[in-house]
Amino acid sequence: MSEELNLNNEEELLTLYDEEGNEVLYRKLLEFEHPGFNKHYVILAEEGNFNDDDDETEIELIPMILEPDEDGETGRFLPVETDEEWDMIEEIVNTNFDDVE
């Protein structure tokens, strides 16, 4: 891959709302800007899925596109929709989380 990715794997907790308006706590695991798609991506996992007692728990990763507002300070999360983006995200996640296993 010739294009540089600016990866941020500093974990952070975010509170988002589900379809019913309930607060759900998510852990941001990875954040990156992809120059090929010219979008900002965030990989989230529901915080309730992290259990220190059980190393075998499979954690569902949730990739989202972060679209900034005009002020650049806040933004909204959009779903990933194209197969090309899914493939790219899967490759980046596999590369960055292989050493965790």
C-alpha contacts under 8 A as a table, 3 or more apart, distances in Angstrom:
res1	aa1	res2	aa2	distance
1	M	4	E	7.74
3	E	35	P	6.90
3	E	36	G	7.66
4	E	35	P	7.66
5	L	32	F	6.64
5	L	33	E	6.30
5	L	34	H	5.96
5	L	35	P	7.29
6	N	32	F	5.50
6	N	33	E	5.96
6	N	34	H	7.73
7	L	30	L	7.05
7	L	31	E	5.87
7	L	32	F	4.62
7	L	33	E	7.30
8	N	30	L	5.74
8	N	31	E	4.98
8	N	32	F	6.10
9	N	29	L	5.76
9	N	30	L	4.41
9	N	31	E	6.27
10	E	28	K	7.83
10	E	29	L	6.84
10	E	30	L	6.97
11	E	27	R	6.55
11	E	28	K	5.34
11	E	29	L	5.17
11	E	30	L	7.22
12	E	27	R	5.68
12	E	28	K	5.11
12	E	29	L	7.28
13	L	25	L	6.76
13	L	26	Y	5.67
13	L	27	R	4.56
13	L	28	K	6.07
13	L	47	E	7.90
14	L	25	L	5.79
14	L	26	Y	5.17
14	L	27	R	6.23
14	L	28	K	7.03
15	T	23	E	6.32
15	T	24	V	5.67
15	T	25	L	4.61
15	T	26	Y	6.17
16	L	23	E	5.74
16	L	24	V	5.37
16	L	25	L	6.41
16	L	26	Y	7.23
17	Y	20	E	7.64
17	Y	21	G	5.23
17	Y	22	N	5.28
17	Y	23	E	4.64
17	Y	24	V	5.76
18	D	21	G	5.27
18	D	22	N	5.50
18	D	23	E	6.67
18	D	24	V	6.78
19	E	22	N	7.47
24	V	46	E	7.39
25	L	46	E	6.16
25	L	47	E	5.52
25	L	48	G	7.43
26	Y	44	L	6.16
26	Y	45	A	5.48
26	Y	46	E	4.34
26	Y	47	E	4.76
26	Y	48	G	7.95
27	R	44	L	5.59
27	R	45	A	5.33
27	R	46	E	6.14
27	R	47	E	5.42
28	K	31	E	7.50
28	K	42	V	6.92
28	K	43	I	5.97
28	K	44	L	4.57
28	K	45	A	6.65
29	L	42	V	7.70
29	L	43	I	5.66
29	L	44	L	5.77
29	L	45	A	7.20
30	L	42	V	5.83
30	L	43	I	5.08
30	L	44	L	7.34
31	E	40	H	7.47
31	E	41	Y	5.69
31	E	42	V	4.39
31	E	43	I	6.24
32	F	40	H	5.84
32	F	41	Y	5.34
32	F	42	V	6.56
33	E	38	N	7.00
33	E	39	K	5.78
33	E	40	H	4.30
33	E	41	Y	6.05
34	H	37	F	5.64
34	H	38	N	5.60
34	H	39	K	5.77
34	H	40	H	6.46
34	H	41	Y	7.54
35	P	38	N	4.63
35	P	39	K	7.10
37	F	85	E	7.85
39	K	65	I	6.88
39	K	66	L	7.54
39	K	67	E	7.77
40	H	65	I	5.80
40	H	66	L	5.39
40	H	67	E	7.07
41	Y	63	P	6.96
41	Y	64	M	5.74
41	Y	65	I	4.55
41	Y	66	L	5.73
42	V	63	P	5.81
42	V	64	M	5.30
42	V	65	I	6.21
42	V	66	L	6.60
43	I	61	L	6.43
43	I	62	I	5.59
43	I	63	P	4.38
43	I	64	M	6.28
44	L	61	L	5.73
44	L	62	I	4.89
44	L	63	P	6.12
44	L	64	M	7.56
45	A	49	N	7.46
45	A	59	I	6.88
45	A	60	E	6.11
45	A	61	L	4.95
45	A	62	I	5.81
46	E	49	N	5.69
46	E	50	F	7.77
46	E	60	E	7.66
47	E	50	F	5.74
48	G	51	N	7.51
49	N	57	T	7.64
49	N	59	I	6.12
50	F	57	T	7.80
50	F	59	I	7.41
51	N	54	D	5.71
51	N	55	D	7.57
51	N	57	T	7.60
52	D	55	D	6.94
54	D	57	T	5.92
63	P	79	P	7.34
63	P	80	V	6.77
63	P	89	I	7.56
64	M	77	F	5.89
64	M	78	L	5.67
64	M	79	P	5.13
64	M	80	V	5.79
65	I	77	F	5.52
65	I	78	L	4.98
65	I	79	P	6.12
65	I	80	V	6.29
66	L	75	G	6.44
66	L	76	R	5.82
66	L	77	F	4.78
66	L	78	L	6.41
67	E	75	G	5.37
67	E	76	R	5.42
67	E	77	F	6.27
67	E	78	L	7.10
68	P	71	D	7.71
68	P	72	G	5.40
68	P	73	E	7.11
68	P	74	T	5.83
68	P	75	G	3.95
68	P	76	R	6.47
69	D	72	G	5.30
69	D	73	E	6.94
69	D	74	T	5.76
69	D	75	G	4.82
69	D	76	R	7.48
71	D	74	T	7.17
72	G	75	G	7.30
80	V	85	E	6.84
80	V	86	W	6.94
81	E	85	E	7.33
81	E	86	W	7.63
82	T	85	E	5.34
82	T	86	W	6.40
83	D	86	W	4.97
83	D	87	D	6.10
84	E	87	D	5.19
84	E	88	M	6.23
85	E	88	M	5.06
85	E	89	I	6.04
86	W	89	I	5.15
86	W	90	E	6.03
87	D	90	E	5.12
87	D	91	E	6.24
88	M	91	E	5.20
88	M	92	I	6.32
89	I	92	I	5.12
89	I	93	V	6.01
90	E	93	V	5.15
90	E	94	N	5.99
91	E	94	N	5.20
91	E	95	T	6.10
92	I	95	T	5.10
92	I	96	N	6.09
93	V	96	N	5.17
93	V	97	F	5.82
94	N	97	F	5.39
94	N	98	D	5.62
95	T	98	D	5.73
96	N	99	D	7.20
97	F	100	V	5.28
97	F	101	E	7.38
98	D	101	E	5.98
